[in-house]
Amino acid sequence: MNTARFTVLSFLILLSSAYAQQPAPPPPASPKPPAAQAATPADYRLVTGDKLRVEVYKDPQLSQSLQIRPDGKITLPLLGDIPAAGKTPTELRDNITAALREYITNPVVTVIVIEATPATIYVMGEVGKPGPQAMTGSMSILQALAMAGGFKDFAHTKDITILRKSSTGMRRLHFNYNDAIKGESTPMMLEPGDTVIVP
């Protein structure tokens, strides 16, 4: 009987020792933080349709999530309509900060682009394939005309017009295709929202 008890005790001691020597299970892996949203470049120009978050420090009533309207403006409490299209987020932030100084002492404003509208230009008139074109990077007017299928037979290539929105209104720029292909002028670079008109 004593031998049996000793055997049982020895077995229990060996068993507890084996458990004690096992490495502790690793702690559960902490969830990975969600990937940060791709930041827009510092020189990004806001366009119609961009979704923004305007944060005014310690003022939730003035902080707003909004979208740039077709007229290129946004609306904020106290300030009303503010031009936004064509500006960088930093320029818009500075404009809002300056306007709020009339109502708030030392306002701290942040402007974040939540969702950028894909950059688009438009080619109209005497071209093979008129319509919108997506901009995947910098684009010259020569590249846009090529993507639009080139000119039709009676296109006036010396008097092409580019309509461009700016903070002061619509600008009309002129482009002479004949001079450009001869190397007599610098190729004109387009901006998002430009409309190229070939008469």
DOBAKOL-116071 format. One record per residue: residue number from 1; residue in one letter; x, z, y of N, C-alpha, C in turn. Coordinates in Angstrom, 3 decimals. Atoms other than C-alpha are relative to their C-alpha. Layout:
[NUM; 'A'; [X; Z; Y]; [X; Z; Y]; [X; Z; Y]]
...
This chain:
[1; 'M'; [0.828; 0.000; -1.207]; [0.000; 0.000; 0.000]; [0.858; 0.000; 1.251]]
[2; 'N'; [-0.908; -0.034; -1.145]; [2.806; 0.906; 2.356]; [0.712; -1.327; 0.168]]
[3; 'T'; [-0.674; 1.306; -0.068]; [4.528; -2.338; 1.441]; [-0.914; -1.047; 0.621]]
[4; 'A'; [0.956; 0.961; -0.559]; [1.384; -4.313; 2.254]; [-0.167; 0.217; 1.503]]
[5; 'R'; [0.152; -0.290; -1.420]; [0.972; -2.502; 5.599]; [1.230; -0.479; 0.771]]
[6; 'F'; [-1.236; 0.429; -0.650]; [4.630; -3.192; 6.444]; [0.025; -1.523; 0.151]]
[7; 'T'; [0.008; 1.457; -0.044]; [4.168; -6.863; 5.605]; [-0.936; -0.511; 1.089]]
[8; 'V'; [0.955; 0.400; -1.031]; [1.095; -7.145; 7.834]; [0.563; 0.265; 1.395]]
[9; 'L'; [-0.580; -0.338; -1.283]; [2.854; -5.363; 10.696]; [1.126; -0.968; 0.372]]
[10; 'S'; [-1.097; 0.938; -0.254]; [5.892; -7.587; 10.333]; [-0.535; -1.359; 0.413]]
[11; 'F'; [0.585; 1.298; -0.321]; [3.691; -10.683; 10.430]; [-0.536; -0.013; 1.437]]
[12; 'L'; [0.561; -0.078; -1.353]; [1.910; -9.504; 13.606]; [1.105; 0.022; 1.049]]
[13; 'I'; [-1.122; -0.041; -0.944]; [5.237; -8.755; 15.309]; [0.611; -1.376; 0.171]]
[14; 'L'; [-0.577; 1.350; -0.066]; [6.626; -12.179; 14.421]; [-0.917; -0.956; 0.763]]
[15; 'L'; [0.964; 0.878; -0.666]; [3.428; -13.856; 15.612]; [-0.003; 0.213; 1.512]]
[16; 'S'; [-0.001; -0.279; -1.436]; [3.419; -12.086; 18.988]; [1.305; -0.438; 0.643]]
[17; 'S'; [-1.292; 0.447; -0.531]; [7.102; -12.886; 19.425]; [0.021; -1.509; 0.195]]
[18; 'A'; [0.038; 1.454; -0.110]; [6.474; -16.552; 18.775]; [-0.805; -0.437; 1.227]]
[19; 'Y'; [0.805; 0.321; -1.185]; [3.732; -16.630; 21.434]; [0.751; 0.304; 1.288]]
[20; 'A'; [-0.733; -0.393; -1.206]; [5.956; -14.835; 23.923]; [1.090; -0.991; 0.338]]
[21; 'Q'; [-1.091; 0.928; -0.255]; [8.704; -17.410; 23.478]; [-0.479; -1.390; 0.442]]
[22; 'Q'; [0.513; 1.305; -0.408]; [6.414; -20.382; 24.202]; [0.027; -0.119; 1.521]]
[23; 'P'; [-0.019; 0.163; -1.466]; [6.895; -21.802; 27.706]; [-1.417; 0.023; 0.566]]
[24; 'A'; [1.315; -0.064; -0.646]; [4.055; -21.133; 30.090]; [-0.471; -1.407; 0.353]]
[25; 'P'; [0.503; 1.342; -0.338]; [1.802; -24.137; 30.630]; [0.212; -0.292; 1.483]]
[26; 'P'; [-0.233; 0.333; -1.408]; [2.579; -26.009; 33.845]; [-1.266; 0.168; 0.820]]
[27; 'P'; [1.195; -0.147; -0.834]; [0.266; -25.308; 36.761]; [-0.682; -1.344; 0.197]]
[28; 'P'; [0.708; 1.281; -0.185]; [-2.429; -27.932; 37.302]; [0.517; -0.713; 1.245]]
[29; 'A'; [-0.529; 0.803; -1.111]; [-1.257; -30.754; 39.496]; [-0.994; 0.027; 1.148]]
[30; 'S'; [0.862; -0.002; -1.166]; [-2.596; -30.502; 42.997]; [-0.423; -1.431; 0.305]]
[31; 'P'; [0.449; 1.372; -0.288]; [-4.694; -33.492; 44.020]; [0.816; -0.609; 1.119]]
[32; 'K'; [-0.776; 0.694; -1.019]; [-2.830; -36.079; 45.989]; [-0.876; -0.229; 1.229]]
[33; 'P'; [0.795; 0.276; -1.202]; [-3.909; -36.418; 49.597]; [-0.342; -1.471; 0.071]]
[34; 'P'; [0.356; 1.419; -0.106]; [-5.738; -39.635; 50.339]; [1.022; -0.735; 0.841]]
[35; 'A'; [-0.962; 0.804; -0.742]; [-3.558; -42.438; 51.577]; [-0.422; -0.105; 1.459]]
[36; 'A'; [0.296; 0.070; -1.427]; [-3.320; -42.479; 55.343]; [-0.442; -1.412; 0.367]]
[37; 'Q'; [0.484; 1.306; -0.438]; [-5.157; -45.267; 57.078]; [1.119; -0.742; 0.716]]
[38; 'A'; [-1.065; 0.789; -0.616]; [-2.849; -48.071; 58.107]; [-0.151; 0.039; 1.514]]
[39; 'A'; [0.037; -0.100; -1.452]; [-1.985; -47.537; 61.744]; [0.103; -1.387; 0.614]]
[40; 'T'; [-0.101; 1.268; -0.706]; [-2.478; -50.364; 64.180]; [1.304; -0.022; 0.792]]
[41; 'P'; [-1.241; 0.075; -0.772]; [0.653; -51.633; 65.951]; [-0.196; 0.538; 1.419]]
[42; 'A'; [0.083; -0.594; -1.338]; [1.454; -50.021; 69.309]; [-0.485; -1.007; 1.034]]
[43; 'D'; [0.395; 1.018; -0.974]; [0.875; -53.343; 71.094]; [-1.309; -0.689; -0.379]]
[44; 'Y'; [1.271; 0.601; 0.424]; [-2.449; -54.052; 69.342]; [-0.977; -0.024; 1.165]]
[45; 'R'; [0.993; 0.160; -1.060]; [-5.060; -55.376; 71.780]; [-1.402; 0.139; -0.587]]
[46; 'L'; [1.352; -0.233; 0.485]; [-8.591; -54.126; 71.269]; [-0.859; -1.243; 0.217]]
[47; 'V'; [0.901; 1.145; -0.092]; [-11.258; -56.759; 70.626]; [-1.421; 0.462; -0.248]]
[48; 'T'; [1.416; -0.279; 0.234]; [-15.027; -56.876; 70.509]; [-0.243; 0.283; -1.483]]
[49; 'G'; [0.316; -0.361; 1.380]; [-16.320; -55.168; 67.365]; [0.885; 1.084; -0.572]]
[50; 'D'; [-0.865; -1.074; 0.490]; [-13.427; -52.727; 66.929]; [-0.747; 1.335; 0.050]]
[51; 'K'; [0.601; -1.336; 0.038]; [-14.592; -49.247; 65.891]; [1.056; 1.027; 0.387]]
[52; 'L'; [-0.941; -0.954; -0.563]; [-12.943; -46.412; 67.795]; [-0.495; 1.434; -0.168]]
[53; 'R'; [0.318; -1.427; -0.117]; [-12.801; -42.639; 67.804]; [0.715; 0.512; 1.242]]
[54; 'V'; [-0.551; -0.559; -1.228]; [-12.318; -41.140; 71.247]; [-0.142; 1.523; -0.085]]
[55; 'E'; [-0.011; -1.457; 0.104]; [-11.333; -37.471; 71.041]; [0.436; 0.593; 1.332]]
[56; 'V'; [-0.354; -0.770; -1.194]; [-11.372; -35.206; 74.088]; [0.219; 1.434; -0.452]]
[57; 'Y'; [-0.403; -1.309; 0.533]; [-9.538; -31.978; 73.281]; [-0.935; 1.106; 0.474]]
[58; 'K'; [0.879; -1.145; -0.243]; [-11.866; -28.949; 73.033]; [-1.294; -0.386; 0.715]]
[59; 'D'; [1.278; 0.412; -0.592]; [-14.885; -30.979; 74.143]; [-0.738; -0.922; -0.968]]
[60; 'P'; [0.685; 0.823; 1.008]; [-16.996; -32.142; 71.182]; [-1.111; -0.872; 0.577]]
[61; 'Q'; [1.073; 0.815; -0.579]; [-19.737; -33.441; 73.492]; [0.522; -1.310; 0.572]]
[62; 'L'; [-0.585; 1.227; -0.534]; [-17.399; -35.951; 75.093]; [0.667; -0.840; -1.080]]
[63; 'S'; [-0.642; 0.730; 1.098]; [-15.720; -36.907; 71.809]; [-1.044; -0.882; -0.672]]
[64; 'Q'; [0.977; 0.969; 0.486]; [-17.398; -40.026; 70.442]; [0.624; -0.948; -1.023]]
[65; 'S'; [-0.328; 1.141; 0.859]; [-17.271; -42.532; 67.584]; [-0.837; -1.170; 0.502]]
[66; 'L'; [0.741; 1.107; -0.608]; [-18.209; -45.921; 69.006]; [0.647; -1.329; -0.338]]
[67; 'Q'; [-0.445; 1.362; 0.289]; [-17.811; -49.672; 68.755]; [0.011; -0.801; 1.294]]
[68; 'I'; [-0.092; 0.820; -1.205]; [-16.685; -52.140; 71.413]; [-1.101; -1.050; -0.033]]
[69; 'R'; [1.151; 0.900; -0.063]; [-19.743; -54.108; 72.476]; [0.433; -1.438; 0.270]]
[70; 'P'; [-0.341; 1.403; -0.288]; [-19.891; -57.920; 72.852]; [0.468; -0.243; 1.424]]
[71; 'D'; [-0.477; 0.172; -1.371]; [-19.343; -57.460; 76.606]; [1.388; 0.600; 0.206]]
[72; 'G'; [-1.362; -0.525; -0.078]; [-15.991; -55.809; 75.804]; [0.096; 1.424; 0.501]]
[73; 'K'; [-0.004; -1.350; -0.569]; [-17.026; -52.332; 76.996]; [-0.446; 1.040; -1.020]]
[74; 'I'; [0.528; -1.143; 0.739]; [-17.701; -48.879; 75.548]; [-0.691; 0.910; 1.014]]
[75; 'T'; [0.705; -0.927; -0.878]; [-19.943; -46.156; 76.951]; [0.316; 1.427; -0.419]]
[76; 'L'; [-0.331; -1.402; 0.246]; [-18.881; -42.503; 77.268]; [-0.827; 0.896; 0.919]]
[77; 'P'; [0.695; -0.939; -0.878]; [-20.748; -39.457; 78.603]; [0.801; 0.257; 1.278]]
[78; 'L'; [-0.568; -0.222; -1.340]; [-20.063; -38.772; 82.317]; [0.570; -1.271; 0.618]]
[79; 'L'; [-0.747; 1.136; -0.537]; [-18.081; -42.003; 82.660]; [-0.785; -1.298; 0.005]]
[80; 'G'; [0.743; 1.250; 0.085]; [-20.597; -44.688; 81.702]; [0.797; -1.092; -0.688]]
[81; 'D'; [-0.664; 1.150; 0.639]; [-19.308; -48.169; 80.829]; [1.470; -0.067; 0.407]]
[82; 'I'; [-1.445; 0.116; -0.225]; [-15.537; -48.580; 80.461]; [0.484; -1.259; -0.705]]
[83; 'P'; [-0.572; 1.177; 0.668]; [-13.779; -51.934; 79.778]; [1.022; 0.434; -1.054]]
[84; 'A'; [-0.903; -0.369; 1.090]; [-11.957; -51.724; 76.445]; [0.691; -1.215; -0.610]]
[85; 'A'; [-0.580; 1.187; 0.628]; [-11.404; -55.225; 75.027]; [1.160; -0.522; 0.847]]
[86; 'G'; [-1.176; 0.512; -0.683]; [-8.006; -56.639; 75.874]; [1.033; 1.057; 0.321]]
[87; 'K'; [-0.936; -1.089; -0.266]; [-6.396; -53.225; 76.324]; [0.611; 0.494; -1.314]]
[88; 'T'; [-0.534; -0.708; 1.158]; [-4.089; -51.384; 73.942]; [-0.693; 1.364; -0.073]]
[89; 'P'; [0.578; -1.348; 0.069]; [-5.358; -48.015; 72.627]; [0.621; 0.955; 1.011]]
[90; 'T'; [-0.673; -0.876; -0.971]; [-2.766; -46.330; 74.869]; [-0.524; -0.249; 1.409]]
[91; 'E'; [0.533; 0.320; -1.330]; [-4.006; -48.175; 77.964]; [-1.422; 0.527; 0.166]]
[92; 'L'; [1.364; -0.519; -0.069]; [-7.610; -47.271; 77.155]; [0.013; 1.515; 0.119]]
[93; 'R'; [-0.119; -1.457; -0.082]; [-6.612; -43.630; 76.594]; [0.354; 0.434; 1.416]]
[94; 'D'; [-0.425; -0.363; -1.352]; [-4.867; -43.528; 79.990]; [-1.131; -0.212; 1.007]]
[95; 'N'; [1.123; 0.260; -0.903]; [-7.888; -45.074; 81.718]; [-1.067; 1.083; -0.115]]
[96; 'I'; [1.010; -1.050; 0.209]; [-10.274; -42.552; 80.161]; [0.502; 1.322; 0.559]]
[97; 'T'; [-0.578; -1.253; -0.507]; [-7.930; -39.672; 80.996]; [-0.091; 0.060; 1.517]]
[98; 'A'; [0.055; 0.036; -1.465]; [-7.701; -40.757; 84.633]; [-1.429; 0.183; 0.509]]
[99; 'A'; [1.389; -0.105; -0.436]; [-11.490; -41.109; 84.916]; [-0.555; 1.411; -0.212]]
[100; 'L'; [0.520; -1.340; 0.298]; [-12.132; -37.690; 83.328]; [0.562; 1.067; 0.923]]
[101; 'R'; [-0.589; -1.019; -0.889]; [-9.874; -35.893; 85.824]; [-0.950; 0.397; 1.130]]
[102; 'E'; [1.001; -0.339; -1.014]; [-12.807; -36.011; 88.234]; [-0.917; 1.120; -0.472]]
[103; 'Y'; [0.939; -0.974; 0.563]; [-14.754; -33.752; 85.872]; [0.693; 1.139; -0.749]]
[104; 'I'; [-0.693; -0.972; 0.857]; [-12.165; -31.901; 83.730]; [1.420; 0.181; 0.504]]
[105; 'T'; [-1.387; -0.272; -0.374]; [-8.879; -30.208; 84.564]; [0.923; -0.345; -1.157]]
[106; 'N'; [-1.001; 0.397; 0.993]; [-5.986; -31.805; 82.671]; [-0.625; -0.407; -1.347]]
[107; 'P'; [0.598; 0.427; 1.281]; [-8.058; -33.668; 80.026]; [1.064; -0.580; -0.937]]
[108; 'V'; [-0.890; 0.543; 1.032]; [-6.265; -34.504; 76.770]; [-0.844; -0.925; -0.875]]
[109; 'V'; [0.827; 1.012; 0.665]; [-7.623; -37.732; 75.277]; [0.829; -0.711; -1.066]]
[110; 'T'; [-0.604; 0.805; 1.057]; [-6.821; -39.529; 72.019]; [-0.952; -1.140; -0.337]]
[111; 'V'; [0.796; 1.168; 0.409]; [-8.026; -43.039; 71.141]; [0.564; -0.509; -1.325]]
[112; 'I'; [-0.409; 0.427; 1.335]; [-7.887; -43.986; 67.447]; [-0.831; -1.218; -0.403]]
[113; 'V'; [0.704; 1.168; 0.532]; [-8.755; -47.401; 66.012]; [-0.381; 0.310; -1.443]]
[114; 'I'; [0.483; -0.326; 1.340]; [-10.891; -46.535; 62.990]; [-0.076; -1.246; -0.870]]
[115; 'E'; [0.139; 1.260; 0.742]; [-11.601; -50.113; 61.952]; [0.205; -1.165; 0.954]]
[116; 'A'; [-0.301; 1.140; -0.867]; [-10.063; -53.199; 63.514]; [-0.743; -1.240; -0.483]]
[117; 'T'; [0.669; 1.256; 0.325]; [-12.052; -56.416; 63.629]; [1.050; -1.071; -0.272]]
[118; 'P'; [-0.985; 1.059; 0.264]; [-10.168; -59.313; 61.997]; [0.144; -0.930; 1.198]]
[119; 'A'; [-0.258; 0.848; -1.161]; [-8.524; -61.349; 64.728]; [-0.466; -1.431; -0.285]]
[120; 'T'; [0.562; 1.343; 0.169]; [-10.261; -64.711; 65.231]; [0.173; -0.788; 1.288]]
[121; 'I'; [0.043; 0.916; -1.144]; [-9.859; -67.708; 67.514]; [-0.983; -1.117; -0.353]]
[122; 'Y'; [1.021; 1.030; 0.199]; [-12.240; -70.633; 67.963]; [0.518; -1.321; 0.569]]
[123; 'V'; [-0.391; 1.328; -0.455]; [-11.563; -74.366; 68.250]; [-1.268; -0.858; 0.042]]
[124; 'M'; [1.223; 0.776; -0.183]; [-14.329; -76.577; 69.637]; [0.331; -1.380; 0.543]]
[125; 'G'; [-0.146; 1.321; -0.610]; [-14.813; -80.171; 70.691]; [0.459; -1.074; -0.960]]
[126; 'E'; [-0.374; 1.205; 0.728]; [-13.128; -83.351; 69.503]; [1.140; 0.255; -1.004]]
[127; 'V'; [-0.952; -0.263; 1.088]; [-11.339; -81.997; 66.412]; [-0.712; -0.236; -1.328]]
[128; 'G'; [0.577; 0.328; 1.303]; [-11.833; -82.673; 62.731]; [-0.859; 1.104; -0.585]]
[129; 'K'; [0.743; -1.122; 0.590]; [-13.008; -79.181; 61.709]; [-0.166; 1.103; 1.041]]
[130; 'P'; [0.208; -1.044; -1.004]; [-14.325; -77.201; 64.687]; [-0.563; 1.266; -0.624]]
[131; 'G'; [0.534; -1.262; 0.482]; [-15.133; -73.545; 64.232]; [1.009; 1.127; 0.126]]
[132; 'P'; [-0.900; -1.156; -0.095]; [-13.568; -70.086; 63.913]; [1.180; -0.133; -0.957]]
[133; 'Q'; [-1.193; -0.054; 0.843]; [-10.087; -69.529; 62.484]; [0.530; 1.428; 0.003]]
[134; 'A'; [-0.566; -1.346; 0.099]; [-8.663; -66.254; 61.209]; [1.476; -0.037; 0.381]]
[135; 'M'; [-1.408; -0.120; -0.379]; [-5.357; -65.162; 62.724]; [0.657; 1.033; -0.916]]
[136; 'T'; [-0.714; -0.920; 0.881]; [-2.994; -63.633; 60.163]; [1.302; 0.488; 0.636]]
[137; 'G'; [-1.213; -0.372; -0.729]; [-0.213; -63.227; 62.713]; [-0.003; -0.759; 1.310]]
[138; 'S'; [-0.067; 0.786; -1.227]; [1.013; -64.954; 65.826]; [-0.336; -1.459; -0.319]]
[139; 'M'; [0.432; 1.385; 0.213]; [-0.468; -68.434; 66.198]; [0.107; -0.768; 1.310]]
[140; 'S'; [-0.083; 0.852; -1.180]; [0.352; -71.225; 68.626]; [-1.208; -0.923; 0.034]]
[141; 'I'; [1.119; 0.929; -0.113]; [-2.217; -73.661; 69.931]; [0.233; -1.238; -0.864]]
[142; 'L'; [-0.291; 1.143; 0.873]; [-0.428; -76.439; 68.009]; [-0.408; 0.306; -1.445]]
[143; 'Q'; [0.391; -0.376; 1.365]; [-0.948; -74.533; 64.743]; [-1.518; 0.022; -0.137]]
[144; 'A'; [1.466; -0.061; 0.050]; [-4.613; -73.928; 65.573]; [-0.608; -1.396; -0.045]]
[145; 'L'; [0.516; 1.375; -0.003]; [-5.183; -77.615; 66.313]; [0.236; -0.682; -1.343]]
[146; 'A'; [-0.274; 0.573; 1.319]; [-3.524; -78.582; 63.034]; [-0.983; 0.532; -1.036]]
[147; 'M'; [0.950; -0.597; 0.951]; [-5.738; -76.132; 61.106]; [-1.414; -0.508; 0.236]]
[148; 'A'; [1.324; 0.536; -0.310]; [-8.751; -77.620; 62.875]; [-0.124; -1.472; -0.376]]
[149; 'G'; [0.099; 1.370; 0.494]; [-7.991; -81.009; 61.302]; [0.499; -1.058; 0.948]]
[150; 'G'; [-0.508; 1.000; -0.935]; [-6.308; -82.639; 64.271]; [-1.088; -0.549; 0.904]]
[151; 'F'; [0.916; 0.550; -1.008]; [-7.950; -84.744; 66.966]; [-0.852; -1.134; -0.572]]
[152; 'K'; [0.796; 1.204; 0.236]; [-10.773; -87.225; 66.727]; [0.531; -1.122; 0.889]]
[153; 'D'; [-0.572; 1.189; -0.647]; [-10.180; -90.734; 68.022]; [-0.031; 0.043; 1.526]]
[154; 'F'; [0.148; 0.091; -1.448]; [-11.392; -90.228; 71.582]; [0.257; 1.345; 0.695]]
[155; 'A'; [-0.313; -1.300; -0.605]; [-10.070; -86.714; 72.252]; [0.931; -0.172; 1.192]]
[156; 'H'; [-0.862; 0.001; -1.185]; [-8.519; -86.101; 75.680]; [1.065; 1.087; -0.195]]
[157; 'T'; [-1.016; -0.974; 0.398]; [-5.334; -84.420; 74.497]; [0.827; 0.523; 1.170]]
[158; 'K'; [-0.772; -0.464; -1.162]; [-3.872; -84.047; 78.003]; [-0.694; 1.121; 0.762]]
[159; 'D'; [0.769; -0.951; -0.805]; [-6.607; -81.728; 79.252]; [-0.765; 0.978; -0.899]]
[160; 'I'; [0.602; -0.991; 0.891]; [-7.244; -79.065; 76.606]; [-0.128; 1.320; 0.760]]
[161; 'T'; [0.273; -1.259; -0.702]; [-8.778; -75.826; 77.894]; [-0.020; 1.159; -0.979]]
[162; 'I'; [0.069; -1.239; 0.775]; [-8.284; -72.303; 76.545]; [-0.753; 1.020; 0.837]]
[163; 'L'; [0.747; -1.068; -0.661]; [-10.879; -69.699; 77.512]; [0.480; 1.326; -0.560]]
[164; 'R'; [-0.566; -1.284; 0.446]; [-9.435; -66.178; 77.375]; [-0.625; 1.149; 0.793]]
[165; 'K'; [0.565; -1.178; -0.662]; [-11.174; -62.878; 78.102]; [1.131; 0.915; 0.461]]
[166; 'S'; [-0.955; -0.983; -0.502]; [-9.291; -60.395; 80.235]; [-0.784; 1.114; 0.675]]
[167; 'S'; [0.670; -1.131; -0.638]; [-10.032; -57.115; 81.948]; [-0.629; -0.391; 1.338]]
[168; 'T'; [0.543; 0.447; -1.285]; [-10.759; -59.076; 85.142]; [-1.021; -1.131; -0.159]]
[169; 'G'; [0.970; 1.065; 0.234]; [-13.067; -61.633; 83.512]; [0.575; -1.109; -0.866]]
[170; 'M'; [-0.411; 1.128; 0.831]; [-12.755; -65.015; 81.800]; [1.042; -0.846; 0.738]]
[171; 'R'; [-1.042; 0.855; -0.564]; [-9.565; -66.983; 82.419]; [-0.054; -1.373; -0.662]]
[172; 'R'; [-0.072; 1.370; 0.517]; [-9.230; -70.750; 82.010]; [1.460; -0.446; 0.058]]
[173; 'L'; [-1.369; 0.480; 0.080]; [-5.828; -71.972; 80.830]; [-0.031; -1.460; -0.436]]
[174; 'H'; [-0.036; 1.424; 0.335]; [-4.853; -75.633; 80.519]; [1.242; -0.316; -0.826]]
[175; 'F'; [-1.075; 0.345; 0.918]; [-2.710; -77.220; 77.829]; [0.051; -1.516; -0.172]]
[176; 'N'; [-0.206; 1.432; 0.175]; [-1.245; -80.734; 77.634]; [0.722; -0.211; -1.336]]
[177; 'Y'; [-0.560; 0.196; 1.342]; [-0.711; -81.640; 73.977]; [1.142; -1.029; 0.016]]
[178; 'N'; [-1.011; 1.062; -0.039]; [1.280; -84.778; 74.808]; [1.354; 0.537; 0.479]]
[179; 'D'; [-1.243; -0.586; -0.503]; [3.852; -82.822; 76.836]; [0.616; 0.948; -1.027]]
[180; 'A'; [-0.497; -0.986; 0.961]; [4.116; -80.155; 74.130]; [0.747; -0.666; -1.146]]
[181; 'I'; [-0.665; 0.626; 1.148]; [4.994; -82.553; 71.299]; [1.256; -0.758; 0.422]]
[182; 'K'; [-1.228; 0.614; -0.501]; [7.586; -84.212; 73.537]; [1.067; 1.042; 0.329]]
[183; 'G'; [-0.940; -1.060; -0.330]; [9.213; -80.838; 74.083]; [0.120; 0.260; 1.476]]
[184; 'E'; [-0.070; -0.148; -1.451]; [8.448; -80.911; 77.800]; [-0.681; 1.281; 0.484]]
[185; 'S'; [0.612; -1.273; -0.381]; [6.533; -77.604; 77.745]; [0.128; 0.983; -1.162]]
[186; 'T'; [-0.100; -1.043; 1.030]; [6.695; -74.305; 75.869]; [-1.316; 0.091; -0.757]]
[187; 'P'; [1.245; -0.137; 0.759]; [4.175; -74.053; 73.004]; [-0.752; 1.262; 0.409]]
[188; 'M'; [0.810; -1.133; -0.437]; [1.334; -71.805; 74.120]; [-0.446; 0.829; -1.202]]
[189; 'M'; [0.441; -0.899; 1.064]; [0.599; -68.756; 71.941]; [-1.415; 0.471; 0.301]]
[190; 'L'; [1.386; -0.422; -0.164]; [-3.021; -67.815; 71.363]; [-0.131; 1.510; -0.194]]
[191; 'E'; [0.334; -1.416; 0.154]; [-4.573; -64.358; 71.557]; [-1.351; 0.108; -0.702]]
[192; 'P'; [1.287; -0.158; 0.674]; [-7.455; -62.977; 69.464]; [-1.169; -0.183; 0.973]]
[193; 'G'; [1.170; 0.251; -0.824]; [-10.792; -64.174; 70.830]; [0.095; -1.240; 0.858]]
[194; 'D'; [-0.142; 1.230; -0.793]; [-9.380; -67.292; 72.528]; [-0.915; -1.095; -0.537]]
[195; 'T'; [0.775; 1.179; 0.364]; [-11.567; -70.381; 72.533]; [0.724; -1.242; 0.520]]
[196; 'V'; [-0.696; 1.234; -0.353]; [-9.774; -73.748; 72.492]; [-1.035; -1.126; 0.056]]
[197; 'I'; [0.988; 1.062; -0.178]; [-11.861; -76.631; 73.853]; [0.748; -1.318; 0.199]]
[198; 'V'; [-0.615; 1.324; -0.091]; [-10.757; -80.212; 73.232]; [-1.074; -0.983; 0.465]]
[199; 'P'; [1.049; 0.895; -0.510]; [-12.773; -82.600; 75.447]; [0.057; -1.387; -0.637]]
